[in-house]
Amino acid sequence: MMTVKLLANAVFAGAAALFLLAVAPAAAGEAAVKIGNFTFGPQELKVKSGTTVTWTNEDDIPHTVTSTTMAFKSKALDSDDKFSFTFSTPGTYQYFCSLHPHMTGTIVVEAATGSNATPPK
């Protein structure tokens, strides 16, 4: 009798865990951009809505990450400093280094897909 009760509890716990996984929001993604040799790499990055992008300065001099629309702006990043921004709205985000304006990059944010996606308007 005890074995049946334990088995029933295990089945219920497993079903509950599967239910929670099915309704819980998907974990946001992460992506990286490296700053080196006066360039952003990759220069264009495609991500899903909800993704956090982290820029890391691997140069020996400071750089910034500045949106052309001012949606985001980092402080001056010294060597090995990082700046992160979470992209929640689909669209194309162009950015540059305000200290070296010839350095440019683009983040293309696509709508999230799957059962947790926000339906289009």
C-alpha positions as CSV (number, residue, x, y, z in Angstrom):
1,M,0.0,0.0,0.0
2,M,2.9,2.4,0.9
3,T,4.5,1.7,-2.6
4,V,1.3,2.7,-4.4
5,K,1.0,5.9,-2.4
6,L,4.7,6.8,-3.1
7,L,4.2,6.1,-6.8
8,A,1.1,8.2,-6.9
9,N,2.9,11.1,-5.2
10,A,5.8,10.8,-7.6
11,V,3.5,10.8,-10.6
12,F,1.6,13.9,-9.2
13,A,4.9,15.7,-8.6
14,G,6.2,14.9,-12.1
15,A,2.9,16.1,-13.7
16,A,3.0,19.3,-11.6
17,A,6.6,20.0,-12.7
18,L,5.7,19.5,-16.4
19,F,2.7,21.8,-16.0
20,L,4.9,24.5,-14.5
21,L,7.4,24.2,-17.3
22,A,4.7,24.5,-19.9
23,V,3.2,27.7,-18.5
24,A,6.4,29.4,-17.1
25,P,7.9,32.1,-19.4
26,A,10.9,31.0,-21.4
27,A,14.2,32.2,-20.0
28,A,15.5,35.2,-21.8
29,G,18.4,34.7,-24.0
30,E,21.9,36.2,-23.9
31,A,24.2,37.4,-26.6
32,A,27.6,39.0,-26.7
33,V,29.3,41.7,-28.8
34,K,33.1,42.1,-28.5
35,I,34.7,45.5,-28.9
36,G,38.2,45.2,-30.4
37,N,40.4,46.9,-32.9
38,F,38.0,49.8,-33.2
39,T,35.1,47.5,-34.3
40,F,32.0,45.8,-32.9
41,G,31.9,42.1,-33.5
42,P,29.7,40.9,-34.8
43,Q,28.7,44.2,-36.5
44,E,25.1,43.0,-37.0
45,L,23.5,40.7,-34.5
46,K,20.0,39.1,-34.7
47,V,18.3,38.2,-31.4
48,K,14.8,37.4,-30.1
49,S,12.8,39.8,-28.1
50,G,13.8,39.6,-24.4
51,T,17.5,38.9,-25.1
52,T,20.1,40.7,-23.1
53,V,23.1,41.7,-25.2
54,T,26.4,42.3,-23.4
55,W,29.2,44.3,-25.0
56,T,32.8,43.8,-23.7
57,N,35.6,46.2,-24.4
58,E,38.7,44.2,-25.4
59,D,40.6,47.2,-26.6
60,D,43.2,49.1,-24.7
61,I,41.3,52.4,-24.9
62,P,37.8,53.4,-23.8
63,H,34.7,53.0,-26.0
64,T,31.0,53.6,-25.6
65,V,27.9,51.8,-26.9
66,T,25.4,54.5,-27.9
67,S,22.0,54.0,-29.6
68,T,21.4,56.4,-32.5
69,T,17.9,56.9,-30.9
70,M,19.3,57.1,-27.4
71,A,17.4,53.9,-26.4
72,F,20.5,52.9,-24.6
73,K,23.9,54.5,-23.8
74,S,26.8,53.2,-21.8
75,K,29.4,55.1,-19.9
76,A,32.9,55.1,-21.3
77,L,34.0,51.4,-21.1
78,D,37.6,50.9,-20.1
79,S,39.4,47.7,-21.0
80,D,37.4,44.6,-19.9
81,D,34.4,46.7,-18.9
82,K,31.0,45.4,-19.9
83,F,27.6,47.0,-20.7
84,S,24.4,45.1,-21.0
85,F,20.9,46.0,-22.4
86,T,17.8,43.9,-22.7
87,F,15.9,44.3,-25.9
88,S,12.2,43.8,-25.3
89,T,10.7,45.5,-28.4
90,P,11.2,44.0,-31.9
91,G,13.0,46.4,-34.3
92,T,16.4,47.4,-35.7
93,Y,18.7,49.2,-33.3
94,Q,21.7,51.0,-34.7
95,Y,24.5,52.1,-32.4
96,F,27.9,53.6,-32.4
97,C,30.9,54.5,-30.2
98,S,30.4,58.2,-29.2
99,L,34.2,58.5,-28.8
100,H,34.9,57.0,-32.3
101,P,31.8,57.5,-34.4
102,H,33.1,55.4,-37.3
103,M,32.5,52.4,-35.1
104,T,29.0,51.2,-35.8
105,G,26.8,48.2,-35.2
106,T,23.2,47.0,-35.5
107,I,21.0,44.8,-33.3
108,V,18.0,43.3,-35.1
109,V,15.4,42.2,-32.6
110,E,12.8,39.7,-33.8
111,A,9.6,38.8,-32.1
112,A,9.8,35.9,-29.7
113,T,8.3,32.7,-31.0
114,G,6.4,29.8,-29.4
115,S,3.6,29.6,-26.9
116,N,5.0,32.5,-24.8
117,A,5.2,35.0,-27.6
118,T,3.3,38.2,-27.5
119,P,0.7,38.1,-30.4
120,P,1.2,40.7,-33.1
121,K,-1.0,43.8,-32.9
